[in-house]
Amino acid sequence: MESVAAVSSSVPGQILLAIGQAIVVVCVCFDMVRALSVPRSHRRYLASTVFRTLAIPSIIANGVTVLIALVLASWVDVVMGMFVLVAIIFRLHHDKDEDNWWKGKGKKLARWARRQLAGRTSAAPAMG
């Protein structure tokens, strides 16, 4: 636990925490743009794509910040960080039907991976 406190007080640790918090702020701002945009518009599509892209890194970065606040016994920071963490997770799971770049990518990526692996599993020529 002392190592967590030492990393959070070092300059590289502070830089990483600042970058993480910047990602959280950008993620929340794009979620707000998504919420205020007209449904089925290009602006909402872009905002939803950016939010979906940054949501997981934001959850990780905010979780690390909450863990550090917990180790340092900064209870106000723990409560505020948990509020933001729960809000991002809720918003991520709340609007599953939003149109964004990631929608349907899982199946497309799986098909691509199968094609890539299928081409490489051909029989190797005999050595000798």
C-alpha positions in Angstrom: 0.0 0.0 0.0 2.9 2.3 0.6 4.1 1.8 -2.9 0.7 3.0 -4.2 1.1 6.2 -2.2 4.7 6.6 -3.4 3.7 6.3 -7.0 0.9 8.7 -6.6 3.2 11.3 -5.1 6.0 10.9 -7.7 6.1 13.2 -10.9 5.6 10.3 -13.4 2.7 9.1 -11.2 1.1 12.5 -11.1 1.5 12.8 -14.9 -0.2 9.4 -15.5 -3.0 10.4 -13.1 -3.5 13.7 -14.9 -3.7 12.0 -18.2 -6.2 9.5 -16.8 -8.4 12.3 -15.4 -8.2 14.1 -18.7 -9.5 11.0 -20.5 -12.3 10.8 -17.9 -13.3 14.5 -18.5 -13.3 14.0 -22.3 -15.4 10.9 -22.0 -18.0 12.6 -19.8 -18.1 15.7 -22.1 -18.7 13.5 -25.1 -21.4 11.7 -23.2 -23.1 15.1 -22.5 -22.8 16.0 -26.2 -24.4 12.6 -27.0 -27.2 13.2 -24.6 -28.0 16.7 -26.0 -27.7 15.8 -29.7 -30.5 15.0 -32.0 -31.1 11.3 -32.3 -29.8 9.7 -35.6 -27.6 12.7 -36.3 -23.9 12.6 -37.3 -22.9 14.6 -34.2 -24.6 12.0 -32.0 -22.9 9.2 -33.9 -19.5 10.8 -33.4 -20.1 11.6 -29.7 -21.4 8.0 -29.1 -18.3 6.6 -30.8 -15.9 8.7 -28.8 -17.8 7.9 -25.6 -17.7 4.1 -26.2 -14.0 4.3 -27.1 -13.0 6.2 -24.0 -15.4 4.6 -21.5 -13.3 1.5 -20.6 -10.0 3.5 -20.2 -12.0 6.1 -18.2 -13.3 3.4 -15.9 -9.8 2.0 -15.4 -8.2 5.5 -14.8 -11.0 6.5 -12.4 -10.7 3.2 -10.6 -7.0 3.7 -10.0 -7.7 7.2 -8.7 -10.3 5.9 -6.3 -7.9 3.2 -5.2 -5.2 5.7 -4.5 -7.7 7.9 -2.6 -8.7 4.9 -0.6 -5.1 4.1 0.3 -4.5 7.7 1.3 -7.8 7.7 3.3 -9.1 10.7 1.4 -12.8 9.8 1.9 -14.2 12.8 0.0 -12.1 11.9 -3.0 -13.3 8.2 -2.7 -16.9 9.2 -2.7 -16.6 11.7 -5.6 -14.6 9.2 -7.6 -17.1 6.4 -7.0 -19.9 8.7 -8.1 -18.1 9.4 -11.4 -17.2 5.7 -11.8 -20.8 4.6 -11.3 -22.2 7.3 -13.6 -19.8 6.3 -16.4 -20.7 2.6 -16.0 -24.4 3.3 -15.9 -24.2 5.5 -19.0 -22.1 2.8 -20.8 -24.7 0.1 -20.1 -27.8 2.3 -20.3 -27.8 3.1 -24.1 -27.0 -0.1 -25.8 -29.0 0.7 -28.9 -27.0 3.8 -29.8 -25.6 3.9 -33.3 -21.8 4.1 -33.2 -18.7 2.9 -35.0 -18.3 -0.1 -32.6 -21.8 -1.5 -33.2 -21.5 -4.8 -35.0 -17.6 -4.7 -34.9 -17.4 -7.8 -32.7 -18.8 -10.1 -35.4 -16.8 -8.4 -38.1 -13.6 -8.7 -36.2 -14.3 -12.4 -35.4 -14.9 -13.1 -39.1 -11.7 -11.3 -40.0 -9.7 -13.3 -37.4 -11.2 -16.6 -38.6 -10.2 -15.7 -42.2 -6.7 -14.8 -41.1 -6.2 -18.0 -39.1 -7.8 -20.2 -41.8 -5.2 -19.0 -44.3 -2.3 -19.9 -42.0 -3.4 -23.3 -41.0 -2.6 -24.9 -44.4 -0.4 -28.0 -44.4 3.3 -27.2 -44.3 5.5 -28.8 -47.0 7.5 -31.8 -45.8 11.1 -31.2 -44.9 13.6 -33.6 -46.1 
